[in-house]
Amino acid sequence: MKLIQLPTQAFEQRLKQELEENPALEDGKESKDEFEDNMDEFDNSDDEYNDNETIEADDINVDDYLSDDEIPDYRTQANNYSADDEDKNVPYAAGTSFTQHLTNQLNTFRLDDEEYNIAEFLVGSVDESGYIRRSLSDIVDDLAFTQGVYTDEASVEQILNIVHQLDPAGVGARNLQECLSIQLHRKEKTPDIELACDIIDKAFDQFTKKHYKKLLQKFDITEAQLKDAIEEIERLNPKPGGSYAGNNKMVEHVVPDFAIKIVDGELDLTLNGRNAPELHVSREYSNMMKGYKESKDKSKSQKDAVLFIKQKLDAAKWFIEAIKQRQQTLFVTMSAIMHYQKEYFLTGDERKLKPMILKDIADEIDMDVSTVSRVANSKYVDTPYGTKLIKEFFSESMTNDQGEEVSTREIKKILETVIEEENKRKPLTDEKLASILKEKGYPIARRTVAKYREQLDIPVARLRKKI
C-alpha cells in the first residue's frame, strides 16, 4: 500500500533505497535469467515462522532459491516500445538567483560602505514576488542588531529609492500601489501614462474598487481617456519578481505516471516505464546458495551465512512481488477511470465528465476505496489535452431539471463560459447567474453559484466591470 501511494519520482527514490540496503537485489537485464519469474514456485517460509522461532540452516530448501529460468527479455515486454524511447532523466535548472541578480546591479551605483550594506540588506529583504514586506522601522532595528549598522528611517528610505531603480521595474516596492507607480514613472511620458500615474498615486482606492464614475469626475476626463489609461495600468506587472527567469525558486517537475493516447479512435493506456523497473536476485547470492548446497562439510560459519542470505533473498523476492502488485493495481485502477470517463478522454470536453466518486471505481475493480484514493491523490496522467492530476476527474453529482445526474465540474464549466460571454460593462450578479443556469436546466441556489465562482477564482461582478 505504501508503494502504491508513491508517485513516480518518489517511487524511484524508494527503489534506489532498497537497492542500496539489500545486496541480494539488483537492477538491470544482465542477470535476469537468475531470477525466477514464477513466484508461486517459491515456498515463502516467512509464513511458517515468527520472530520467536529459530530457523536452522538445514531446514532451508536451497532449491527454492535457485533457478534455471531462461525466458528471453522480449517475451516479457508489454509492447514494442524500446526502453530508449522514454526519457528517464529529470532536467534541473541552474543559474543566478534573483537576489544575486539584484545585488550585482548595486555595483553600478556610487555607494560608500554603509550605504552598500544597507542596500544589500534591502535587496536581501525582497521576496520572490519582488516586494519588501517589512516596515522601515523593523529594517532599521535589524540593521543595528544583525549588521552593526546604526542608521535612521530617512537614510534607509533614501537607499530604498536606489533599490527602486533596479531591474525588473517595480522591485523593492512595499505594496501594490508603490509597485505600479514605480513602473509607470519609469515609462516615457505620454498623456495616457501621466493620467495613469495620477490615478495610481491619487485615486488608487477608487481604481481598485472600479468606481469609474468617480474617476471621471475627479480628473474631468472622458471614458475613452480613462479606458486608455487603464489599459496602460493593465500592462504593468504586479509581481516584478516573477518576471526574472533566472530566479532559483524550486520548480516541481511533474512526471506523468500514465499516458493515454487515442489510437484509431480508441483509448490506449500505458504505464510510465519508470514504474516497471527490471529487478532480479543477485547472481552472486544465488551462487552462494548453490555453493552451500554442493559443499559436503557445512561449517557453522557457512550455516550462519546461509541464514543471512535467505533473509536477504526473501526480502528481495518480496520487494519484487510488491512492485509487480503495484504495477497491476495502478494499471487496473487507471484503466477503470479511463473507461468510466471515456467520453471526456476522447473529446477533451470537460462538460463530458461524468459524476464519479472513489466508491464507483472501487466497486468496479473490487478493491478498497482507500486503494483508489492512494492512486488518485498523487498520480498524474498524460492526456492529449495536457497532464492532469487523476483526482481532478472525480466530482460530486447533482440532478438537473430532467432528473439526470450531472457532474459539478460540468456546471462549473458552463458557469465559466457564461461569465466569459457576459457584457463586461454590466457584469452578471450571482443571482442573475443562478437564474441563467436554471434556464439551462441546472437549478442551483445563488449561494452555490457564489461557491463555484470562488472555486474558479472569479471575482464578484463589481470587480469584473470594464469600461
Secondary structure in CASP SS format (residue, H / E / C, confidence):
PFRMAT SS
TARGET T0000
AUTHOR 0000-0000-0000
METHOD secondary structure of the structure
MODEL  1
M C 1.00
K H 1.00
L H 1.00
I H 1.00
Q H 1.00
L C 1.00
P C 1.00
T H 1.00
Q H 1.00
A H 1.00
F H 1.00
E H 1.00
Q H 1.00
R H 1.00
L H 1.00
K H 1.00
Q H 1.00
E H 1.00
L H 1.00
E H 1.00
E H 1.00
N C 1.00
P C 1.00
A C 1.00
L E 1.00
E E 1.00
D E 1.00
G C 1.00
K C 1.00
E C 1.00
S C 1.00
K H 1.00
D H 1.00
E H 1.00
F C 1.00
E C 1.00
D C 1.00
N C 1.00
M H 1.00
D H 1.00
E H 1.00
F C 1.00
D C 1.00
N C 1.00
S H 1.00
D H 1.00
D H 1.00
E H 1.00
Y C 1.00
N C 1.00
D C 1.00
N C 1.00
E C 1.00
T C 1.00
I C 1.00
E C 1.00
A H 1.00
D H 1.00
D H 1.00
I C 1.00
N C 1.00
V H 1.00
D H 1.00
D H 1.00
Y H 1.00
L C 1.00
S C 1.00
D C 1.00
D C 1.00
E C 1.00
I C 1.00
P C 1.00
D H 1.00
Y H 1.00
R H 1.00
T H 1.00
Q C 1.00
A C 1.00
N C 1.00
N C 1.00
Y C 1.00
S C 1.00
A H 1.00
D H 1.00
D H 1.00
E C 1.00
D C 1.00
K C 1.00
N C 1.00
V C 1.00
P C 1.00
Y C 1.00
A C 1.00
A C 1.00
G C 1.00
T C 1.00
S C 1.00
F H 1.00
T H 1.00
Q H 1.00
H H 1.00
L H 1.00
T H 1.00
N H 1.00
Q H 1.00
L H 1.00
N C 1.00
T C 1.00
F C 1.00
R C 1.00
L C 1.00
D C 1.00
D H 1.00
E H 1.00
E H 1.00
Y H 1.00
N H 1.00
I H 1.00
A H 1.00
E H 1.00
F H 1.00
L H 1.00
V H 1.00
G H 1.00
S C 1.00
V E 1.00
D C 1.00
E C 1.00
S C 1.00
G C 1.00
Y E 1.00
I E 1.00
R C 1.00
R C 1.00
S C 1.00
L H 1.00
S H 1.00
D H 1.00
I H 1.00
V H 1.00
D H 1.00
D H 1.00
L H 1.00
A H 1.00
F H 1.00
T H 1.00
Q H 1.00
G C 1.00
V C 1.00
Y C 1.00
T C 1.00
D C 1.00
E H 1.00
A H 1.00
S H 1.00
V H 1.00
E H 1.00
Q H 1.00
I H 1.00
L H 1.00
N H 1.00
I H 1.00
V H 1.00
H C 1.00
Q C 1.00
L C 1.00
D C 1.00
P C 1.00
A C 1.00
G C 1.00
V C 1.00
G C 1.00
A E 1.00
R C 1.00
N C 1.00
L H 1.00
Q H 1.00
E H 1.00
C H 1.00
L H 1.00
S H 1.00
I H 1.00
Q H 1.00
L H 1.00
H H 1.00
R H 1.00
K C 1.00
E C 1.00
K C 1.00
T C 1.00
P H 1.00
D H 1.00
I H 1.00
E H 1.00
L H 1.00
A H 1.00
C H 1.00
D H 1.00
I H 1.00
I H 1.00
D H 1.00
K H 1.00
A C 1.00
F H 1.00
D H 1.00
Q H 1.00
F H 1.00
T H 1.00
K C 1.00
K C 1.00
H C 1.00
Y H 1.00
K H 1.00
K H 1.00
L H 1.00
L H 1.00
Q H 1.00
K H 1.00
F H 1.00
D C 1.00
I C 1.00
T C 1.00
E H 1.00
A H 1.00
Q H 1.00
L H 1.00
K H 1.00
D H 1.00
A H 1.00
I H 1.00
E H 1.00
E H 1.00
I H 1.00
E H 1.00
R C 1.00
L C 1.00
N C 1.00
P C 1.00
K C 1.00
P H 1.00
G H 1.00
G H 1.00
S H 1.00
Y C 1.00
A C 1.00
G C 1.00
N C 1.00
N C 1.00
K C 1.00
M C 1.00
V C 1.00
E C 1.00
H C 1.00
V C 1.00
V C 1.00
P C 1.00
D C 1.00
F E 1.00
A E 1.00
I E 1.00
K E 1.00
I E 1.00
V E 1.00
D C 1.00
G C 1.00
E E 1.00
L E 1.00
D E 1.00
L E 1.00
T E 1.00
L E 1.00
N C 1.00
G H 1.00
R H 1.00
N H 1.00
A C 1.00
P C 1.00
E C 1.00
L E 1.00
H E 1.00
V E 1.00
S C 1.00
R H 1.00
E H 1.00
Y H 1.00
S H 1.00
N H 1.00
M H 1.00
M H 1.00
K H 1.00
G H 1.00
Y H 1.00
K H 1.00
E H 1.00
S C 1.00
K C 1.00
D C 1.00
K C 1.00
S C 1.00
K H 1.00
S H 1.00
Q H 1.00
K H 1.00
D H 1.00
A H 1.00
V H 1.00
L H 1.00
F H 1.00
I H 1.00
K H 1.00
Q H 1.00
K H 1.00
L H 1.00
D H 1.00
A H 1.00
A H 1.00
K H 1.00
W H 1.00
F H 1.00
I H 1.00
E H 1.00
A H 1.00
I H 1.00
K H 1.00
Q H 1.00
R H 1.00
Q H 1.00
Q H 1.00
T H 1.00
L H 1.00
F H 1.00
V H 1.00
T H 1.00
M H 1.00
S H 1.00
A H 1.00
I H 1.00
M H 1.00
H H 1.00
Y H 1.00
Q C 1.00
K H 1.00
E H 1.00
Y H 1.00
F H 1.00
L H 1.00
T H 1.00
G C 1.00
D C 1.00
E H 1.00
R H 1.00
K H 1.00
L C 1.00
K C 1.00
P C 1.00
M E 1.00
I C 1.00
L H 1.00
K H 1.00
D H 1.00
I H 1.00
A H 1.00
D H 1.00
E H 1.00
I H 1.00
D C 1.00
M C 1.00
D C 1.00
V H 1.00
S H 1.00
T H 1.00
V H 1.00
S H 1.00
R H 1.00
V H 1.00
A H 1.00
N H 1.00
S H 1.00
K C 1.00
Y E 1.00
V E 1.00
D E 1.00
T E 1.00
P C 1.00
Y C 1.00
G E 1.00
T E 1.00
K E 1.00
L E 1.00
I H 1.00
K H 1.00
E H 1.00
F H 1.00
F C 1.00
S E 1.00
E C 1.00
S E 1.00
M E 1.00
T E 1.00
N C 1.00
D C 1.00
Q C 1.00
G C 1.00
E C 1.00
E E 1.00
V E 1.00
S E 1.00
T H 1.00
R H 1.00
E H 1.00
I H 1.00
K H 1.00
K H 1.00
I H 1.00
L H 1.00
E H 1.00
T H 1.00
V H 1.00
I H 1.00
E H 1.00
E C 1.00
E C 1.00
N C 1.00
K C 1.00
R C 1.00
K C 1.00
P C 1.00
L C 1.00
T C 1.00
D H 1.00
E H 1.00
K H 1.00
L H 1.00
A H 1.00
S H 1.00
I H 1.00
L H 1.00
K H 1.00
E H 1.00
K C 1.00
G C 1.00
Y C 1.00
P C 1.00
I C 1.00
A C 1.00
R H 1.00
R H 1.00
T H 1.00
V H 1.00
A H 1.00
K H 1.00
Y H 1.00
R H 1.00
E H 1.00
Q H 1.00
L C 1.00
D C 1.00
I C 1.00
P C 1.00
V C 1.00
A H 1.00
R H 1.00
L H 1.00
R H 1.00
K C 1.00
K C 1.00
I C 1.00
END
